[in-house]
Amino acid sequence: MFFIHPEILWGLLALLIPLIIHLFNFRRYRKLPFSNIEFLKNITRQTRKQNKVKHLVVLLLRMAAMALIIIAFANPRLNSSRKNVNQKVKALYLDNSFSMMAEGRNGMLFENARQLADELIKNSGRDQRYLLQTNNFSSGRHLLNRDEALKEIDHLKISPATRKLSSVNQRQQKLLKKLKGVESYWFSDFQENSTDITRFAADSIDYYYFFPLEQVQNKNIYIDSCYFTKPLVLPGKQAEIKVVLVNTSASSYEKVLLTLFIDGVQRAVTGVDLPAFKRVEVPLSFTSNNSGWQAGKLTIEDYPVTFDDNLYFTFKVNSRIKVLDIFSKNKNPWISAFFNADSIFSFSSASYMQLNPGSFSTYSLIILDGLPEVTSGFADALLKFVKQGGNLLFAPPKDMDIADANKFLKLWNAGSFAQADTTRTRIKGIKINDPVFKAGLDKVPENADLPAVNLHYPLRHKTLTASVTLLALLNGDDFLIRKKTGSGSMYLLTGPIDKKTTDFVFNPLFASVMYGIAITTDKKGSLFYYINDAAQITAPVSTAANGDNTITLKRQGDNYSFIPGQQQQGGKTVLQLYNGITKSGIYQAVINDTTKYLLAFNYNRSESDMRFYNSKKLDSLLNKSPIKHFTVLNGEINNVKEVINQQQKGTRFWKLFIIFAALLLLAEVLILRWW
């Protein structure tokens, strides 16, 4: 047996009062004159024993009745019939993820969960201790008493943090590893993508109570992601962004308003029809007249789940694409002619004898045009450039030193060159769906006049290098391949860029290749990140993290800021976030009061999936789990108090104590009346 209000049991000390009165007769006697007391003495002797027994019985009845009344006010409960149950500690998990914003039969699911937890605590023992867990693992490390637990629940809020239930269970087991037979209560909507109960730790002692909180309608539409259809956004040029919208409900939506803001200014708006259970890609076009970093925001309107109705993203508008041509003796006129003809390119040439590797990071594309050799220091600088997101195009000379060239290819794991093949052939295969060709080549006619090739160096061991063939020759040899390295790519031509060995430079295909290689660089970084998924990110701009160059992330629109951890890895700046990002929005990377770049963070879309386990499905899932003892309960707030009491096996029987006390008092009255 245990008591809800054990402090009232101190009232049992009051039973000493009638006992003291009985043992010490404090009654005052009044003297009365009487002529003959012999008769009184006889009566007293006859009734003394009888009166002592009567008074003792009445005393015991009164004390017993008073004791029963005091025990009744202490609200006694029976101990659980289950063995090995720890009656001192209860573990509670309250799901405070975004999906709990949805409406249930009694209002918001999160508020329902808080009321259920309140009822559990208020109807448990006064001396009970609680382990309260949410998706925020920063709290819930200590046992709380009743008042502390109620106060903590009152202060809980919806959080962007998401957790697999198995990770919550693992943490609970770790915190309560010294306690056995703990009752564990789970209040959640049991979203399918986070309810991995089958991965719970095997346990034959603890007892689990699951309270699935069901939504009235599983409706939600949200912005899933976005991407640019072209690799670069240029000033004065129209850019197109595609927005992915998802409808998770069985109802179709018409004319959902989708709005695009760039730097706080509305740039595009459209109405979108969303069929039931469908993903839709919506194109939006805009023109940016300014260069530099810009902040974008996509919005829709949806209720009640609103956290996924905004999507923040950032991008950089390049004023011009910088291209460097490194030549041996003379500048290549065809390369110069192409890049100088388009104003979006900033083209420069340099002899390999007059290089400054320190400036490589400022370029998007570097071309090695017929160099007789590539020194080890030069090769290392080029490898670092490509790993940071730049593109490199290697074109061999006519009289190439194969041994020296193969040393360079070995650094990239791109195979090796064989002896020159001077058999006349032509280009046959084009990987038309590759991003290199998407920007400047829609399709290749069946009878297209493709370039002829009189000299090329066949590649050996290419199958072991994970490279992609972009252009192939009639005999099956490669003419142009791409080898992904780090964030950038190394493009390898097997023949010289020279009119004497090929008419490639006169063919429209040459322009498509050069244009595609130049604009498909990956120096722009990610458009956005998801909170909690990105423990560390690679900064789009490499900065030294020494001295006064410390990066501070500041959220636009308020005064929040924090300093992430910073490391230099392979020429890149890696930021350790340490859970410092808790709200979605645009963040400025500031060094010495100067904004270097922008980052966008959004709430995780895993909470947008409106698929949940109801009571029946949850019970079926639990039967396949390692959990031995569990009960799935109805989460209705009107019935939860009685349901919890039944599951606690703590039947109230204070009324029984009152009835027995009344019977004892009745017995006292009868004894006093008839004895």
Secondary structure, DSSP 4 states (H G I P E B T S, - for coil): -EESSGGGGGGGGGGHHHHHHHHS--PPP-----S--HHHHHHHHHHHHHHHHHHHHHHHHHHHHHHHHHHHHT-EEPPPSSTT--SSEEEEEE--SGGGGSEETTEEHHHHHHHHHHHHHHTS-TT-EEEEE-S-TTS--S-B-HHHHHHHHHT----S----HHHHHHHHHHHTTT--S-EEEEEE--BTTT--GGGSPPBSS-EEEEEE---S----EEEEEEEESSS-B-TTSEEEEEEEEEE-SSS-EEEEEEEEEETTEEEEEEEEEE-TT-EEEEEEEEE--S-EEEEEEEE---SS--TTSEEEEEEEE-S-EEEEEEESSS--HHHHHHHHTSTTEEEEEEETTS--GGGGGG-SEEEEES-S---HHHHHHHHHHHHTT-EEEEE--TT--HHHHHHHHHHHT--EE-S-B---EEEEEE-TTSHHHHTT-S---TT--PPEES-B--EESGGGTT-EEEEEETTS-EEEEEEEETTEEEEEESS-S-TTTBSGGGSHHHHHHHHHHHH----S--S-EETTT-SEEE-SS----SGGG--EEEETTSS-EE--EEEEETTEEEEE-TT---S-EEEEEEETTEEEEEEEEE--GGGG---B--HHHHHHHHTTSSB-SEEE----TTTHHHHHHHHTT----HHHHHHHHHHHHHHHHHHHHH-
